[in-house]
Amino acid sequence: MKLIKRTVIAAAALVVLSLPAAAGGKIGNCEVSGEKGSIPIATPAKAGQLTVEVSLPAPIWWNGDDPAAIKDGMEYCMAAEIAWRAGYDKLEVVNVGWDALIAGQTEGFDLAMSQISITEERKKVHDFSVPYFGSDIGVLARKDAPVDGTSIKSARVGVQQATTGAAFAQDTLGLTDVLVYPEQGDMFTALRAGQIDAAMTDTSIVLAEEKANPDTVAIAGQYKTGETYGAIYPKGNANNAILDKIIQSMIDDGTVAKLGAKYLAAAWGKDPATVPYFTP
């Protein structure tokens, strides 16, 4: 999602829940498929568990608005599988502010997963995992006021601060009527209320919003950017190479693809490749 281009770093609002596994190889509602402890971590951030940060809300990726409500979702179940293969059946989810996460102002976690685009700028602050998902920049508009590749140039466009969507709208497209929102939910609320003509962020995210509000908004198009998502690791942490090995094993054995089919393709109701591409 997201590039460092911040004005104010919001304080992280932490909400924490520890979730033990149920019997039969499950964490939350996630059926873990790998061998428990097959790629062990010796020194996690907190003993006896995997600690994962996320900036909520993140529908489909983390199904719930706070950790207490989350039991599944694409990245949640990825985190559950990582915990299991690392040797733990306990997953602690920590909800943090987006700006604080991206700026490296959070601590005490093993990894963060929050639809985070890998960028060279961010690599100065964080270590990243191997990429596990590709996403372009999508444009969401109201159904009663559609936009296209031409009209978007003069539209009022909402973006979330510190995101790659914000940078793309302002720096690459050169849009001048841009409203910057601190949180993703604020941007989408403004769109539905008619305060902006379009919202611009990851195609994967606008597809989820279209699915959640099919009567009011629709994806108008997308721009090819070649972005990929990765997990954030604390810079220089000794466990990073082990976590990378776990994630790569999940890619290689098809676990990530299966989770994508279950949570993403089914939830969106369409293939992102069918969304038309605008020319910058």
Sequence and secondary structure as in RCSB ss.txt:
>XXXX:A:sequence
MKLIKRTVIAAAALVVLSLPAAAGGKIGNCEVSGEKGSIPIATPAKAGQLTVEVSLPAPIWWNGDDPAAIKDGME
YCMAAEIAWRAGYDKLEVVNVGWDALIAGQTEGFDLAMSQISITEERKKVHDFSVPYFGSDIGVLARKDAPVDGT
SIKSARVGVQQATTGAAFAQDTLGLTDVLVYPEQGDMFTALRAGQIDAAMTDTSIVLAEEKANPDTVAIAGQYKT
GETYGAIYPKGNANNAILDKIIQSMIDDGTVAKLGAKYLAAAWGKDPATVPYFTP
>XXXX:A:secstr
      SS      EEEEEEEETTTEETTEE  S TTSS  SS SSTTSEEEEE S BTTTB SSSGGG S  HH
HHHHHHHHHHHT SEEEEEE  HHHHHTT   S SEE SS B  HHHHTT EE    EEEEEEEEEETTB   TT
GGGGS EEEETTSHHHHIIIIIS  SSEEEESSHHHHHHHHHTTSSSEEEEEHHHHHHHHHH TTTEEEEEEEEE
EEEE  EE TT TTHHHHHHHHHHHHHTTHHHHHIIIIIIHHHSS GGGS B   
